[in-house]
Amino acid sequence: MKPTATIIGGSMAGLFAANALTQKGWDVSIHEKVPVPLSGRGAGIATYDDLAEFVFKATNNNNVLGTTARSRVSLDLDGNINASYDYPQIYTSWQYLFSVLRDNIDDRNYCMGDDCVDIKQVNDKAIAVFDCGKEKKSDLIIIANGIKSELRSYVDNTANPRYAGYVGWRGVVNENQLSAKSLEILSNYFIVVLPYNQQIASYPIAGEGKDPFKKGNRRINWIWYKPASDKDLKSLLLGKSGEQYNDGIPPNEIRMDIVQDLYEEANSKLPPQLKELVEKTNQPLIQPIFDLESQRMRNNRVLTIGDAAFTARPHVGMGVTKAAKDAFTLSEHLDHNNYLENLNNWENSRLSEGKFIVNRSRYLGKYLCSLTENDSLQMPNVIDVLKDTAISLNDINSNINNYGALNG
Ligand SMILES: Cc1cc2nc3c(=O)[nH]c(=O)nc-3n(C[C@H](O)[C@H](O)[C@H](O)COP(=O)(O)OP(=O)(O)OC[C@H]3O[C@@H](n4cnc5c(N)ncnc54)[C@H](O)[C@@H]3O)c2cc1C
């Protein structure tokens, strides 16, 4: 009989794990609590050669994953390029990657509306319990249910998400809505600009309709990091309806007065191309930045992977690639009959890489936190930010510089 795995969470980490283990001859089922097909929250994903290889390994899909920005630049307040770094890169969208991975999984093994509420281990089986009362017994349970996972405490009850002290305002605009002058820069480059105590980045991503990678059909994605103390965050997350949200706010609840403040700030702090981008965004989103670090990824037959185990801040652009690597290295460690013993090695190697990635993301973002009166702020050199943001792990080793070094 085939060994069996129950995967909790049907997003990137869950899908990579299902594809990787199926290839190893395991019987897998994915359980996703959302009852309808997942849809992207609109933002872009930076890709690397290793991510393209994982997607190919998982699905045999050898197509280019997205659209290319030929180089990285920064702009002065008049919109002229004042710094550049040669790092051509492919950017995709969450939705595109999700559909490539999801299409490779049989519908019978992807159970929507299954909210896992408890986990037990009895003898040589792990049991997932769902809110409808259903129980699923298997050889392994893989917890892949993201940063907010409550199930994680079954593996590591010390790991909790930590607010970073700043938020990312995010949005996307279709290329065909932008002026030709702005598009000339926005559609060709990964752009970073550093207002004091802040950072804004933009890059082109796939569009939504036919020919999503064709110039003119694509979208420009932006994220603007701004400090927000706990008090500021509370105010940002106070909805139009009067409801107070805690760690995220539905886009339609964001108050007009704070969106108006954002547009005004764009006017004074951003180059004209980025100002136009922000102003033409119908519905900017607020993403409070959290990170998470685990000390354990395994409790006997129960494992955590992806964001449920380690969530890095977005500066490293590593969430999806890390999830893919968690899944494929796991499947390699399941080769042997005594795979439970072998899983210690898997856990140790993933713990050290997860810690490295999260620490690096903290280091890259530390100048974005809200300052107290006594804090002095050392802004980074923009060239270092261009070199260090969203680069592959392979390049980090060969390209590390003082700003990116892990001493902070
Ligand atoms: C719908 C969606 C859209 C996203 N869009 C973007 C984006 O545009 N850009 C970007 O950079 N990142 C995005 N992300 C985050 C990015 O995909 C992750 O950081 C990364 O890929 C790691 O994914 P993950 O699978 O570990 O966690 P997540 O992507 O957070 O997925 C966790 C999944 O587990 C499910 N789940 C939670 N609790 C339970 C439970 N008890 N039982 C069953 N299922 C449960 C959730 O519904 C979710 O689908 C998105 C995530 C989601 C879910």
PDBQT file of the ligand as one rigid body, heavy atoms in Angstrom, charges set to zero:
ROOT
HETATM    1  C1  LIG A 501      -5.298  33.644  -1.799  1.00  0.00    +0.000 C 
HETATM    2  C2  LIG A 501      -3.851  34.060  -1.592  1.00  0.00    +0.000 A 
HETATM    3  C3  LIG A 501      -3.303  35.077  -2.373  1.00  0.00    +0.000 A 
HETATM    4  C4  LIG A 501      -1.961  35.484  -2.217  1.00  0.00    +0.000 A 
HETATM    5  N1  LIG A 501      -1.484  36.464  -3.001  1.00  0.00    +0.000 NA
HETATM    6  C5  LIG A 501      -0.182  36.818  -2.878  1.00  0.00    +0.000 A 
HETATM    7  C6  LIG A 501       0.348  37.792  -3.737  1.00  0.00    +0.000 A 
HETATM    8  O1  LIG A 501      -0.361  38.321  -4.597  1.00  0.00    +0.000 OA
HETATM    9  N2  LIG A 501       1.658  38.126  -3.607  1.00  0.00    +0.000 N 
HETATM   10  C7  LIG A 501       2.472  37.543  -2.663  1.00  0.00    +0.000 A 
HETATM   11  O2  LIG A 501       3.660  37.875  -2.576  1.00  0.00    +0.000 OA
HETATM   12  N3  LIG A 501       2.006  36.593  -1.839  1.00  0.00    +0.000 NA
HETATM   13  C8  LIG A 501       0.701  36.234  -1.917  1.00  0.00    +0.000 A 
HETATM   14  N4  LIG A 501       0.213  35.281  -1.092  1.00  0.00    +0.000 N 
HETATM   15  C9  LIG A 501       1.151  34.699  -0.086  1.00  0.00    +0.000 C 
HETATM   16  C10 LIG A 501       2.108  33.690  -0.701  1.00  0.00    +0.000 C 
HETATM   17  O3  LIG A 501       1.415  32.825  -1.547  1.00  0.00    +0.000 OA
HETATM   18  C11 LIG A 501       2.756  32.944   0.467  1.00  0.00    +0.000 C 
HETATM   19  O4  LIG A 501       3.540  33.819   1.231  1.00  0.00    +0.000 OA
HETATM   20  C12 LIG A 501       3.715  31.865   0.045  1.00  0.00    +0.000 C 
HETATM   21  O5  LIG A 501       3.474  31.382  -1.184  1.00  0.00    +0.000 OA
HETATM   22  C13 LIG A 501       3.670  30.716   1.040  1.00  0.00    +0.000 C 
HETATM   23  O6  LIG A 501       2.404  30.146   0.929  1.00  0.00    +0.000 OA
HETATM   24  P1  LIG A 501       1.796  29.132   1.966  1.00  0.00    +0.000 P 
HETATM   25  O7  LIG A 501       1.073  28.132   1.134  1.00  0.00    +0.000 OA
HETATM   26  O8  LIG A 501       2.796  28.690   2.934  1.00  0.00    +0.000 OA
HETATM   27  O9  LIG A 501       0.750  30.001   2.822  1.00  0.00    +0.000 OA
HETATM   28  P2  LIG A 501      -0.558  30.766   2.348  1.00  0.00    +0.000 P 
HETATM   29  O10 LIG A 501      -0.407  31.218   0.958  1.00  0.00    +0.000 OA
HETATM   30  O11 LIG A 501      -0.883  31.755   3.391  1.00  0.00    +0.000 OA
HETATM   31  O12 LIG A 501      -1.699  29.632   2.334  1.00  0.00    +0.000 OA
HETATM   32  C14 LIG A 501      -2.246  29.022   3.464  1.00  0.00    +0.000 C 
HETATM   33  C15 LIG A 501      -3.552  28.349   3.043  1.00  0.00    +0.000 C 
HETATM   34  O13 LIG A 501      -4.032  27.560   4.112  1.00  0.00    +0.000 OA
HETATM   35  C16 LIG A 501      -5.434  27.738   4.215  1.00  0.00    +0.000 C 
HETATM   36  N5  LIG A 501      -5.828  27.442   5.608  1.00  0.00    +0.000 N 
HETATM   37  C17 LIG A 501      -5.626  28.222   6.709  1.00  0.00    +0.000 A 
HETATM   38  N6  LIG A 501      -6.061  27.592   7.820  1.00  0.00    +0.000 NA
HETATM   39  C18 LIG A 501      -6.563  26.395   7.421  1.00  0.00    +0.000 A 
HETATM   40  C19 LIG A 501      -7.156  25.307   8.115  1.00  0.00    +0.000 A 
HETATM   41  N7  LIG A 501      -7.306  25.328   9.464  1.00  0.00    +0.000 N 
HETATM   42  N8  LIG A 501      -7.569  24.226   7.401  1.00  0.00    +0.000 NA
HETATM   43  C20 LIG A 501      -7.413  24.205   6.031  1.00  0.00    +0.000 A 
HETATM   44  N9  LIG A 501      -6.850  25.226   5.331  1.00  0.00    +0.000 NA
HETATM   45  C21 LIG A 501      -6.421  26.295   6.007  1.00  0.00    +0.000 A 
HETATM   46  C22 LIG A 501      -5.642  29.190   3.818  1.00  0.00    +0.000 C 
HETATM   47  O14 LIG A 501      -6.981  29.426   3.437  1.00  0.00    +0.000 OA
HETATM   48  C23 LIG A 501      -4.649  29.335   2.689  1.00  0.00    +0.000 C 
HETATM   49  O15 LIG A 501      -5.183  28.997   1.438  1.00  0.00    +0.000 OA
HETATM   50  C24 LIG A 501      -1.134  34.865  -1.231  1.00  0.00    +0.000 A 
HETATM   51  C25 LIG A 501      -1.695  33.838  -0.446  1.00  0.00    +0.000 A 
HETATM   52  C26 LIG A 501      -3.036  33.446  -0.619  1.00  0.00    +0.000 A 
HETATM   53  C27 LIG A 501      -3.634  32.345   0.225  1.00  0.00    +0.000 C 
ENDROOT
TORSDOF 0
